[in-house]
């Protein structure tokens, strides 16, 4: 059975994409810790980060770096924190969270965000892409 994220990749479930290439996708979390909180995934379905082959893992990190720069350019923050919990969805993913301090990296702070607000943030982040 395909994961939720595989269904997003296939376009079966909508998302607010901020960056995409042939192998990876970054999109906004619908229950963000902070506005601009994004998930970065490989399009190929795999469960656990440390089961990924080296090429996939290194490509994911380089792709996440691009997405983090875009987020930082669009969302006021000191840093874009990186978190890998890996238990929420059985599909490898990295959380990129705009933070002011380390205490911001807590799922206790996550709350649903209206679709319209997500759309505005996604557009602002996408505008940071370098052509």
KAGIJO-V160736 format. One record per run of one state. SS is the DSSP state (A for helix, B for strand, O for the rest). FROM is the first residue (numbers start at 1). TO is the last residue. If there is no record, write none. Layout:
# KAGIJO-V160736
SS/FROM/TO ; SS/FROM/TO
This chain:
# KAGIJO-V160736
O/1/3 ; A/4/9 ; O/10/16 ; B/17/20 ; O/21/23 ; B/24/28 ; O/29/37 ; B/38/42 ; O/43/48 ; A/49/51 ; O/52/53 ; A/54/74 ; O/75/78 ; B/79/83 ; O/84/92 ; B/93/99 ; O/100/101 ; A/102/104 ; O/105/106 ; A/107/109 ; O/110/114 ; A/115/126 ; O/127/131
